[in-house]
Amino acid sequence: MLNWIELLNDFKKKQEPIALITVTKCLGSTPCVVSSRMIVKKSKVIHGTIGGGKLEFLVIDEALKSIKENKIIELTYTLGPEFEQCCGGKVELIIEPMNQSPELFLFGAGHIGIAICKLLVDTPFQVHLIDSREDWFLYLELDDSINICPINIKDFSTFKDAVNWGENCYVLVLTHDHTIDFDIIAMAIQNKTKYLGLIGSKTKRVRFNNMLINDLSLEEGMTNVICPIGLEIGGNSPKEIAISTVAQLLQVHYKK
């Protein structure tokens, strides 16, 4: 018998996206029972079973959809001839995507960066606060959920390794130095992110865009970079900018 707690914990430690399928209701004759479970990986590798056959085949496809869209799916199947099963029972189940929490890599522990960290506590975001200033974090009071990352910003291999690039990767660049901002953006646009934001004005955006294209031959320039960051809700104080930026991050995450 599978130890579901250990198996799920193992996938969580590896941060491997999976879908957990749980049968929640069975009526009549069915090939499974309530609480039957199955885990589906992106590679279609499965652990456990919900009865096999065409039912399981269709549910695996729905599980891949759940992982891709990072969305819970509830389904009901009536097992008739179209399932090549004539038992006539009904199965209800839920598919839950797991290990796809959005991760924010926030470069710059200034007033706005700190405010963003505080606002994101108790949201789905896992926050990594990164800064290159020596001993900077000694004087900051942050929630235990915030991952503090002092880093040598001049060592780009260290910077690149500090970020988990991919579909759940959000990067915000708010450092104290425009040169550092540019170097991070130049690195980040060459990797996969779901959100890449840079604090600054429209003038800064144009300047960086020209530098990326003309100096580094990165043809996309600032096309995929959000600058200025945040929703246009008004207000220019650090906390107000942080509120508008967090609102934008949540909007992207929830696809609103």
C-alpha positions as CSV (number, residue, x, y, z in Angstrom):
1,M,0.0,0.0,0.0
2,L,1.3,3.5,-0.9
3,N,2.2,5.8,1.9
4,W,0.5,8.9,0.5
5,I,1.8,11.3,3.1
6,E,5.4,10.3,2.5
7,L,5.0,10.3,-1.3
8,L,3.4,13.8,-1.4
9,N,6.0,15.1,1.0
10,D,8.7,13.8,-1.3
11,F,7.3,15.6,-4.3
12,K,6.9,18.8,-2.2
13,K,10.6,18.7,-1.2
14,K,11.6,18.4,-4.8
15,Q,9.0,21.1,-5.8
16,E,7.9,18.8,-8.6
17,P,4.5,19.8,-10.0
18,I,1.9,17.0,-9.7
19,A,-1.8,16.4,-9.6
20,L,-3.5,14.5,-6.8
21,I,-6.8,12.8,-7.8
22,T,-9.2,11.7,-5.1
23,V,-12.4,9.9,-5.6
24,T,-15.0,11.7,-3.5
25,K,-18.2,9.8,-4.3
26,C,-19.2,6.5,-5.9
27,L,-22.8,5.5,-6.8
28,G,-23.8,2.1,-8.1
29,S,-21.2,-0.3,-9.5
30,T,-17.8,1.4,-10.0
31,P,-14.2,0.2,-10.5
32,C,-13.1,2.2,-7.5
33,V,-14.1,3.2,-4.0
34,V,-14.4,6.5,-2.2
35,S,-10.9,7.8,-1.2
36,S,-9.2,6.0,-4.1
37,R,-6.2,8.1,-5.1
38,M,-3.8,8.6,-7.9
39,I,-0.9,11.0,-8.5
40,V,-0.1,12.1,-12.0
41,K,3.2,13.7,-13.0
42,K,3.8,16.0,-16.0
43,S,5.5,13.1,-17.7
44,K,2.2,11.0,-17.3
45,V,3.9,8.8,-14.8
46,I,1.3,7.7,-12.3
47,H,1.3,6.4,-8.7
48,G,-1.8,4.6,-7.5
49,T,-5.0,4.0,-9.4
50,I,-8.7,4.9,-9.6
51,G,-9.7,1.7,-11.3
52,G,-7.9,1.7,-14.7
53,G,-9.6,1.5,-18.0
54,K,-11.0,4.5,-20.0
55,L,-12.0,6.3,-16.9
56,E,-8.4,6.5,-15.7
57,F,-7.2,7.3,-19.2
58,L,-9.5,10.4,-19.4
59,V,-8.7,11.5,-15.9
60,I,-5.0,11.5,-16.6
61,D,-5.5,14.0,-19.4
62,E,-7.6,16.1,-17.1
63,A,-4.8,15.9,-14.5
64,L,-2.3,17.3,-17.0
65,K,-4.7,20.1,-17.7
66,S,-5.0,20.8,-14.0
67,I,-1.2,21.0,-13.7
68,K,-0.8,23.2,-16.7
69,E,-3.5,25.7,-15.6
70,N,-2.7,25.3,-11.9
71,K,-6.4,24.9,-11.2
72,I,-8.6,22.5,-9.2
73,I,-10.9,20.5,-11.3
74,E,-14.1,18.6,-10.1
75,L,-15.5,15.9,-12.4
76,T,-18.4,13.5,-12.6
77,Y,-18.4,10.5,-14.8
78,T,-21.3,8.1,-15.6
79,L,-19.9,4.8,-16.6
80,G,-21.8,3.7,-19.6
81,P,-21.0,2.2,-23.0
82,E,-18.9,5.2,-24.0
83,F,-16.5,4.2,-21.3
84,E,-16.5,0.6,-22.5
85,Q,-17.9,-0.2,-19.1
86,C,-21.5,-1.3,-18.6
87,C,-21.7,-1.2,-14.9
88,G,-23.7,2.1,-15.1
89,G,-22.2,3.5,-11.9
90,K,-21.2,7.1,-11.3
91,V,-17.9,8.5,-10.0
92,E,-17.2,11.9,-8.7
93,L,-13.6,13.1,-8.1
94,I,-11.4,16.1,-7.5
95,I,-8.1,16.9,-9.1
96,E,-5.7,19.1,-7.1
97,P,-2.5,20.6,-8.6
98,M,0.3,20.8,-6.2
99,N,3.8,22.2,-5.7
100,Q,3.1,25.2,-8.0
101,S,3.2,28.1,-5.6
102,P,4.4,31.2,-7.2
103,E,7.9,32.2,-6.2
104,L,8.9,35.9,-6.1
105,F,12.6,36.8,-6.3
106,L,12.8,40.4,-5.2
107,F,16.1,42.2,-5.8
108,G,16.4,45.2,-3.5
109,A,15.6,45.4,0.2
110,G,14.8,49.1,0.2
111,H,11.6,50.8,1.5
112,I,9.4,49.5,-1.4
113,G,10.9,46.0,-1.3
114,I,10.4,45.6,2.4
115,A,6.8,46.9,2.0
116,I,6.1,44.3,-0.7
117,C,7.5,41.5,1.5
118,K,5.2,42.5,4.3
119,L,2.1,42.7,2.1
120,L,2.7,39.3,0.6
121,V,2.7,37.5,3.9
122,D,-0.2,35.0,4.0
123,T,-0.6,35.0,0.2
124,P,0.3,32.1,-2.1
125,F,3.7,33.7,-2.9
126,Q,7.0,32.3,-1.6
127,V,9.2,35.4,-1.3
128,H,13.0,35.5,-1.7
129,L,14.4,38.9,-0.7
130,I,17.8,39.4,-2.3
131,D,20.3,42.3,-1.7
132,S,24.0,42.8,-2.2
133,R,24.6,45.4,0.5
134,E,26.9,44.1,3.3
135,D,25.1,43.5,6.6
136,W,21.9,45.0,5.3
137,F,19.7,42.3,6.6
138,L,20.9,42.7,10.2
139,Y,18.6,45.6,10.8
140,L,15.5,44.4,9.1
141,E,12.5,42.9,10.8
142,L,10.6,40.5,8.5
143,D,8.2,37.6,8.8
144,D,9.8,34.2,9.1
145,S,8.2,33.2,5.8
146,I,10.5,35.6,3.9
147,N,13.6,33.9,2.6
148,I,16.6,36.2,3.1
149,C,19.3,36.0,0.4
150,P,22.4,38.1,0.7
151,I,24.3,37.8,-2.5
152,N,27.3,39.1,-4.4
153,I,25.5,40.8,-7.3
154,K,28.7,41.0,-9.3
155,D,28.9,37.2,-9.5
156,F,26.2,36.5,-12.2
157,S,26.5,32.7,-11.8
158,T,25.5,33.2,-8.2
159,F,22.6,35.4,-9.2
160,K,21.4,33.0,-11.8
161,D,21.6,30.1,-9.4
162,A,19.6,32.0,-6.8
163,V,16.5,32.0,-9.0
164,N,14.2,29.0,-9.8
165,W,13.4,30.0,-13.4
166,G,10.2,28.7,-14.9
167,E,6.5,29.0,-15.2
168,N,6.1,30.0,-11.5
169,C,9.0,32.4,-11.4
170,Y,8.3,36.1,-10.7
171,V,11.2,38.5,-10.6
172,L,11.1,42.1,-9.3
173,V,14.1,44.4,-9.7
174,L,14.2,47.3,-7.3
175,T,17.8,47.7,-6.3
176,H,19.6,50.9,-5.1
177,D,21.7,51.1,-8.3
178,H,20.6,51.5,-11.9
179,T,23.6,49.7,-13.2
180,I,22.8,46.7,-11.1
181,D,19.1,46.9,-12.2
182,F,20.3,46.8,-15.8
183,D,22.6,43.8,-15.3
184,I,19.8,41.8,-13.6
185,I,17.3,42.6,-16.3
186,A,19.8,41.6,-19.0
187,M,20.3,38.3,-17.3
188,A,16.6,37.7,-16.5
189,I,15.2,38.3,-20.0
190,Q,17.3,35.4,-21.2
191,N,15.5,33.0,-18.8
192,K,11.9,31.9,-18.3
193,T,9.7,33.9,-16.0
194,K,6.0,34.4,-15.5
195,Y,6.5,38.0,-14.5
196,L,9.5,40.3,-14.8
197,G,9.1,43.8,-13.4
198,L,11.5,46.7,-13.1
199,I,10.9,49.8,-10.9
200,G,11.4,53.1,-12.8
201,S,9.9,55.6,-15.2
202,K,9.0,55.3,-18.9
203,T,12.3,57.1,-19.6
204,K,14.2,54.4,-17.8
205,R,12.4,51.8,-19.8
206,V,13.3,53.4,-23.1
207,R,17.0,53.8,-22.0
208,F,17.3,50.2,-20.9
209,N,15.5,49.0,-24.1
210,N,18.1,50.8,-26.3
211,M,21.0,49.5,-24.2
212,L,19.7,45.9,-24.4
213,I,19.2,46.1,-28.2
214,N,22.2,48.2,-29.2
215,D,24.8,47.2,-26.6
216,L,24.0,43.6,-25.9
217,S,22.2,42.6,-29.2
218,L,19.2,41.3,-27.2
219,E,16.6,42.0,-29.9
220,E,13.6,41.6,-27.7
221,G,14.8,44.5,-25.5
222,M,12.2,45.4,-22.8
223,T,9.3,43.8,-24.6
224,N,8.6,41.3,-21.8
225,V,9.5,43.6,-18.9
226,I,6.9,45.5,-17.0
227,C,8.2,49.0,-16.3
228,P,6.8,51.0,-14.6
229,I,5.6,48.3,-12.2
230,G,2.2,48.2,-10.5
231,L,-1.4,48.9,-11.3
232,E,-2.4,52.5,-12.0
233,I,-4.3,53.1,-8.7
234,G,-2.7,56.3,-7.7
235,G,-0.2,57.3,-5.0
236,N,3.6,57.6,-5.0
237,S,4.6,56.7,-1.4
238,P,6.7,53.5,-1.0
239,K,3.7,51.7,0.6
240,E,1.3,52.8,-2.1
241,I,3.7,51.7,-4.8
242,A,4.1,48.4,-3.0
243,I,0.3,48.0,-2.8
244,S,-0.1,48.6,-6.5
245,T,2.7,46.1,-7.3
246,V,1.4,43.4,-5.0
247,A,-2.0,43.9,-6.6
248,Q,-0.4,43.4,-10.0
249,L,1.4,40.2,-8.9
250,L,-1.8,38.7,-7.6
251,Q,-3.6,39.7,-10.7
252,V,-1.1,37.8,-12.8
253,H,-1.2,34.8,-10.5
254,Y,-4.9,34.6,-10.5
255,K,-5.1,35.4,-14.3
256,K,-7.6,38.2,-13.8
